[in-house]
Amino acid sequence: MLKVVLAYSGGLDTSIIIKWLIEKYHCEVIAMAADVGQAEELDGLEEKALSTGASKIYIEDLKEEFIRDFVFPTLKANALYEQKYLLGTSIARPVIAKRMVEIARMEGADAIAHGCTGKGNDQVRFELTAKALNPQLKIIAPWREWSITSREEAIDYAEKHGIPIPVTKKKPYSMDRNLWHISYEGGILEDPYREPDEDMFLLTVSPEKAPEEPLYLDIQFKKGIPVGINGREYSPVPLVEELNRLAGLNGVGRIDLVENRLVGMKSRGVYETPGGTVLFLAHRELESLTLDRDTMHFKELIAPRYAQLVYNGQWYTPLREALDAFVESTQQRVTGTVRVKLYKGSCTIAGRKSPYSLYLEDLATFEKGELYDQKDAGGFINCFGLPMMVQGLLEGQLKEDK
């Protein structure tokens, strides 16, 4: 291999991989850092990559594409992995890997490389994307090749070669940040009984230290896409940033779970998704007002499958595209406003309205209404309960025969 494009973050793994690739394969290494909202983590990345051996570095601003083309489709699908995880890391991988493949084609590279461990999910997400978009590219996964077997040994390798790294042996947990969330795994978090240290969290305050007064927000949606807060229009990136700020100040969006990785083992992860938590609950609530019963119930059936596809790295598959087509058809009237109440770590629904609301007060009222004759319910119950009645008659006859 003559030229390799490396997914570069400046973290522990990718910091040492540049040096390792050059030593192992005697190749040119081009670093590619995707800006999906890591904030200050991108500071000094160019100088660091070049000083550790990269021939050049691309720092690609993918924030708008990330939210618009990857996050919002999962939001419209109500995708939630194992009833908790809003897929913040999972959904960032296909947009990053897609850009890696594009740069590899521009640069005439033979291969791409990543710093994912052989025990994790991200290796699958990066590599399945590459296989779908350019099957000819070779893939190098150093964690599956080199003799380094732990994060401590990786730190030793960095120190030996004078490579600056953002972690120490005293604080070895792994952190992944983007606009949608921050994930924390490994190190001290590998004990599932240990509560995370409060100073670990970056996006949310402790619920105990959140304001004493609740914060009410009106979230506006158009065809399933969030477009405004309190009547003010926002484009995708500023909207998520503002909701992260407001929800984070009120301690909303922390989850702590033991999840089932694709490779078969369980892992403990701690996540902060403040803005995403608000949007997920608000979007689902608006659907309850605007979708008919059968469509909503069927959509609830495919939501876990959609989440599984994202989690497993199967974004670029015909099934995901087919599910997106269905989801998109359901969103044509998911337009309106949802009021949420943020208070000390909780996000609760305070109200909802839509020009396409299927809720009719005159039909639902306990008072006298003109649209529904309560006498009709008797015939409906007789028809609906007919199989149960027949079963009951049979059971009674069998008892008599005994």
C-alpha positions, -999 to 999 in steps of 0.1 A, spaced: 0 0 0 13 34 -10 -12 58 4 -37 54 33 -65 78 45 -68 76 82 -99 86 102 -81 110 126 -95 125 158 -63 133 177 -73 109 204 -51 82 219 -56 56 192 -53 77 161 -25 97 175 -2 67 176 -16 50 145 0 75 121 35 65 134 26 29 134 13 29 98 45 45 86 66 20 104 45 -10 95 36 -3 59 61 24 48 32 43 33 20 79 30 -6 87 56 -33 113 49 -53 122 80 -90 131 77 -107 147 107 -145 151 105 -160 181 122 -193 167 135 -194 191 164 -164 181 187 -159 218 196 -124 224 211 -113 189 204 -103 201 169 -79 228 182 -44 222 171 -53 190 151 -35 200 119 -2 208 136 -4 176 156 -12 153 126 16 168 105 42 167 133 35 130 140 40 120 103 9 127 82 17 141 48 -15 162 49 -47 165 68 -83 173 57 -104 189 84 -139 185 70 -169 205 83 -197 178 81 -220 193 108 -248 204 85 -248 171 66 -246 151 98 -277 166 113 -297 171 82 -290 138 64 -283 114 92 -296 125 126 -330 139 114 -339 107 95 -333 87 127 -353 112 146 -382 109 122 -380 71 125 -381 74 163 -350 52 163 -340 42 198 -316 13 205 -326 -10 233 -352 15 245 -326 40 257 -298 49 233 -303 77 208 -275 64 186 -252 95 188 -220 77 180 -236 51 157 -251 77 134 -219 98 131 -199 69 116 -215 66 82 -211 103 74 -174 102 85 -167 70 66 -185 84 35 -162 114 34 -131 92 40 -140 71 9 -145 103 -11 -111 117 -1 -95 83 -8 -109 85 -43 -96 121 -47 -62 113 -35 -58 79 -53 -54 61 -20 -51 23 -18 -66 20 17 -84 36 46 -75 30 83 -94 36 115 -86 34 152 -115 13 163 -109 -16 186 -116 -52 177 -141 -55 205 -163 -26 194 -191 -16 171 -173 13 153 -150 -10 133 -182 -25 117 -197 8 109 -166 22 92 -159 -9 73 -194 -16 61 -197 19 48 -164 15 28 -176 -19 15 -208 -3 3 -193 28 -13 -160 15 -26 -154 -22 -22 -119 -20 -38 -105 -1 -9 -83 -21 15 -90 -15 51 -64 -14 79 -75 -19 115 -44 -16 137 -61 -28 168 -66 -61 150 -29 -63 138 -5 -47 162 10 -61 194 -6 -34 216 -32 -51 238 -45 -23 261 -50 14 265 -21 15 290 2 0 264 -10 25 238 -2 53 262 33 38 267 38 37 229 28 74 227 52 84 254 80 63 239 76 81 206 70 116 220 34 117 207 11 141 227 -22 124 238 -53 137 255 -56 109 281 -36 95 310 -36 63 329 -54 80 358 -83 90 335 -84 63 309 -121 63 299 -129 69 262 -150 99 252 -166 105 218 -183 138 211 -204 153 184 -234 177 180 -259 150 189 -242 136 221 -212 127 241 -204 91 250 -182 78 278 -169 42 279 -141 21 293 -117 27 322 -135 34 355 -168 30 338 -162 -7 331 -176 -15 366 -214 -13 359 -221 -8 396 -199 24 398 -217 57 395 -199 81 371 -180 110 386 -199 142 383 -170 161 368 -170 138 338 -201 153 323 -196 182 298 -230 189 283 -254 187 313 -254 199 349 -263 176 377 -301 175 381 -296 185 418 -279 217 407 -303 226 379 -326 257 383 -354 255 408 -379 268 383 -390 248 353 -382 259 317 -410 257 291 -401 254 255 -423 253 224 -407 232 197 -419 237 161 -419 209 135 -425 208 98 -430 174 82 -413 157 111 -383 180 111 -377 204 140 -375 240 126 -380 264 155 -379 271 192 -404 294 209 -415 307 175 -380 315 163 -368 297 132 -335 278 133 -314 259 107 -305 223 118 -271 229 135 -280 261 155 -312 244 166 -295 214 180 -268 236 196 -294 258 213 -314 228 226 -282 212 239 -276 244 258 -311 248 273 -317 212 281 -281 208 294 -287 237 319 -317 218 332 -299 185 336 -318 167 308 -304 140 286 -282 117 307 -285 80 304 -265 51 318 -270 17 303 -255 -17 297 -260 -24 260 -256 -54 237 -228 -48 212 -230 -62 177 -199 -84 183 -217 -102 211 -205 -88 244 -223 -64 267 -207 -30 274 -215 -2 298 -219 33 283 -228 67 297 -243 92 273 -253 128 273 -279 137 247 -297 169 260 -311 184 228 -318 150 212 -338 138 242 -361 168 240 -365 164 202 -372 127 204 -399 131 230 -414 161 213 -415 145 178 -430 113 191 -457 133 209 -466 153 177 -470 120 159 -495 108 185 -516 138 175 -512 136 137 -508 99 127 -538 75 125 -537 45 148 -527 18 123 -498 39 108 -485 49 142 -486 13 156 -469 -1 125 -443 27 127 -436 17 163 -429 -18 151 -402 -8 126 -385 18 148 -364 -8 167 -354 -24 134 -343 10 121 -323 16 153 -307 -18 149 -296 -10 113 -280 22 125 -263 6 155 -250 -23 133 -235 0 107 -260 -9 80 -268 26 69 -260 21 33 -284 -8 27 -316 -12 7 -336 -20 38 -327 13 55 -335 32 23 -369 13 21 -377 21 57 -368 58 51 -393 59 22 -420 46 45 -410 69 73 -410 99 50 -445 91 38 -457 92 74 -442 126 81 -461 147 56 -485 160 82 -463 158 113 -463 195 115 -471 216 146 -459 226 180 -451 206 211 -446 223 245 -421 206 268 -413 213 304 -376 209 315 -371 205 352 -342 190 371 -333 162 347 -367 155 334 -384 164 301 -422 161 302 -448 170 276 -469 200 285 -490 205 254 -493 198 217 -511 213 187 -512 209 149 -532 220 119 -534 183 110 -545 171 144 -567 140 144 -579 148 179 -615 160 179 -626 174 212 -663 169 203 -656 132 196 -634 126 227 -654 146 252 -671 129 282 -698 155 278 -726 152 253 -713 152 217 -728 151 183 -703 129 165 -706 97 185 -736 77 197 -726 57 227 -752 31 219 -731 20 189 -704 7 213 -726 -23 222 -727 -37 187 -690 -31 183 -682 -50 214 -703 -79 203 -685 -82 170 -650 -75 185 -656 -100 213 -671 -127 191 -640 -150 190 -638 -148 228 -674 -156 232 -672 -186 210 -641 -198 230 -660 -193 262 -690 -213 249 -666 -242 239 -649 -242 273 -683 -243 290 -695 -272 269 -663 -292 275 -668 -288 313 -703 -300 310 -692 -331 290 -668 -340 318 
